[in-house]
Amino acid sequence: MSIPPHALALLLATLLLGAAEQSAAGGGAERPFRTISYSEMVCGRMPPVPVTFSVPADYVSRAVGQTVEGGCLWGTKDDLDRVTAVPEQGDFSELRRGVVRARVSTNVVCNPATGVFDAMDGAGEAGIRREMQQTGAKLLTWKKETLGGLPALQIVADLGPAGRVYMLYLGNTGFSSNTLLVNYYQPKKRTAADDQVWTRLVAGVRKSGEP
């Protein structure tokens, strides 16, 4: 059965509109990224480390709280305004585009000699994994590697109704616990684009000067 020309044109227009709406919602083409320094990533709150990061090009930064434990947020201005409306609480529940947070880890340390991460109980990375599984988290990614010359532990897990958690520990930072924790907080309506953003974030951790 042939389709009348006017009906075919209407169908194509509908498909194109749907694709445009999906892209606008973050489910289409990948977003452009830009490279920033370690010092920028942590809002200048920690000593510099010779690595760079990649963040969505339209993200801006904002320091949280009065101490280094508060860390540095990266996101759109609207999302950062939502998160910091009550600075002491940090509300990540109504995000539209997602927010990245970089801060010194206060409960996981990195052994400078071995590069092993530990939750300060001597159980090492196996202990961290066991603790996460005991919370009911479904581990989707558990990857120990070297990023930008630093020991790294990447964790992505589903928490049921609470959504998905994205975590990256970077060791040998030479400050406090010797570990930087990077999180990505998903939007209220998570899409496949959020996994793409996280993948780009992790892949963007490089030694300074690397192409």
C-alpha positions in Angstrom: 0.0 0.0 0.0 1.5 3.4 -1.0 1.5 6.4 1.3 0.1 9.7 -0.1 2.8 12.4 -0.5 1.1 14.7 2.0 0.9 11.9 4.6 4.5 11.0 4.1 5.6 14.6 4.6 3.5 14.8 7.8 5.2 11.6 9.1 8.7 12.9 8.4 7.9 16.2 10.1 6.6 14.3 13.2 9.8 12.2 13.3 12.0 15.2 13.0 10.2 17.0 15.7 10.5 14.0 18.0 14.2 13.8 17.4 14.6 17.5 18.1 12.7 17.2 21.4 14.8 14.2 22.4 18.0 16.1 21.7 16.8 19.1 23.7 16.0 16.9 26.6 19.5 15.5 26.6 18.7 12.2 24.9 20.1 13.0 21.4 23.5 14.1 20.3 26.3 14.2 22.9 26.8 17.5 24.5 29.9 19.5 23.8 32.6 19.4 26.6 35.5 21.6 27.6 38.7 20.9 29.4 39.4 22.4 32.9 42.4 22.1 35.3 42.4 20.2 38.6 42.4 23.5 40.5 39.3 24.7 38.6 37.6 21.3 39.2 37.9 21.8 43.0 37.3 25.5 43.0 40.8 26.2 44.1 40.2 24.5 47.4 42.9 21.8 47.2 46.6 21.9 46.2 47.0 21.5 42.4 47.6 18.1 40.8 48.8 17.9 37.2 45.6 16.4 35.7 42.8 17.9 33.7 39.0 17.1 33.6 36.3 17.5 31.0 32.9 18.9 31.8 29.9 19.9 29.7 30.7 23.2 28.0 27.8 25.1 29.5 28.5 24.1 33.1 29.7 26.7 35.6 31.3 26.1 39.0 30.3 27.1 42.6 32.0 26.3 45.9 29.8 24.8 48.6 29.9 25.7 52.2 32.8 27.2 54.1 35.2 24.2 54.2 37.0 22.0 51.7 34.7 19.1 52.6 31.8 21.0 50.9 33.7 20.8 47.6 33.0 22.3 44.3 29.8 21.9 42.2 29.6 22.0 38.4 26.3 22.4 36.5 24.1 24.9 34.8 23.3 28.1 36.8 19.7 27.0 37.3 20.6 23.6 38.6 23.2 25.1 41.0 20.7 27.6 42.3 18.4 24.7 43.1 21.1 22.7 44.9 22.4 25.6 47.0 19.0 27.2 47.8 19.6 25.7 51.3 23.4 25.4 51.3 23.5 23.3 54.5 21.3 20.6 53.0 22.2 20.4 49.3 19.0 19.4 47.4 19.9 17.3 44.3 16.3 16.0 43.8 15.0 18.5 41.2 17.9 18.7 38.7 17.2 19.3 35.0 20.6 18.7 33.6 22.6 17.0 36.3 25.4 18.2 38.6 29.0 17.2 39.1 30.6 17.5 42.6 34.3 17.2 43.4 35.5 17.2 47.0 38.0 15.6 49.3 36.9 12.2 50.4 36.3 12.0 54.2 35.6 8.3 54.5 37.8 6.7 51.9 41.6 7.0 51.9 44.3 6.0 49.3 47.5 4.3 50.3 50.2 6.4 48.5 52.5 3.4 48.2 50.0 0.9 46.7 47.3 3.1 45.3 44.7 0.9 47.1 41.5 2.6 48.4 40.3 1.8 51.9 37.2 2.9 53.9 39.5 3.3 57.0 38.7 -0.2 58.2 41.6 -2.1 56.7 39.3 -4.1 54.3 40.6 -2.3 51.2 38.6 -2.1 48.0 36.9 -5.4 48.7 35.5 -3.8 51.8 34.1 -0.8 49.9 32.5 -3.1 47.4 31.0 -5.3 50.2 29.6 -2.2 52.0 27.9 -1.0 48.8 26.3 -4.4 48.1 25.1 -4.6 51.7 23.0 -1.4 51.1 21.2 -3.3 48.3 23.0 -1.4 45.5 23.2 -3.2 42.1 26.7 -2.6 40.9 26.8 -1.8 37.2 30.4 -0.7 36.9 33.3 -1.5 39.3 36.6 -0.6 37.6 40.0 0.0 39.1 42.4 1.7 36.7 44.9 4.5 36.3 43.5 7.8 35.0 45.9 10.7 34.4 48.6 8.8 36.1 46.5 8.5 39.3 45.0 5.4 40.9 41.3 5.5 40.2 38.2 3.5 41.3 35.0 4.0 39.3 31.7 2.9 40.7 28.3 3.1 39.0 25.3 1.5 40.9 21.6 1.4 40.8 19.9 2.2 44.1 16.3 1.2 43.1 13.8 4.1 43.5 16.7 6.4 44.6 18.1 6.3 41.1 21.7 5.7 40.0 24.9 6.7 41.8 28.1 7.7 39.9 31.3 7.8 41.8 35.0 8.2 40.9 37.7 8.1 43.5 41.1 9.5 42.5 44.1 8.8 44.7 47.6 10.3 45.3 46.2 13.8 45.5 48.6 14.6 48.3 45.9 16.3 50.5 44.1 15.1 53.6 42.8 11.6 52.8 44.9 11.5 49.7 41.6 11.0 47.7 39.4 13.1 45.6 35.8 12.0 45.2 33.9 13.0 42.0 30.1 12.4 41.9 27.6 13.0 39.1 24.0 13.6 40.4 21.5 12.6 37.8 18.6 14.9 36.7 15.1 14.2 38.0 14.3 12.5 34.7 17.4 10.3 34.0 18.1 9.3 30.3 20.8 7.4 28.5 22.5 10.8 28.0 23.5 10.8 31.7 25.6 7.6 31.2 27.2 9.4 28.2 28.0 12.4 30.3 29.6 10.2 33.0 31.6 8.3 30.5 32.9 11.5 29.0 33.8 12.8 32.5 35.8 9.7 33.4 37.5 9.5 30.0 38.4 13.2 30.3 40.7 12.7 33.3 44.2 13.1 31.8 47.6 14.2 32.6 48.1 17.9 32.0 49.4 18.4 28.5 48.0 15.2 27.1 46.0 15.6 23.9 
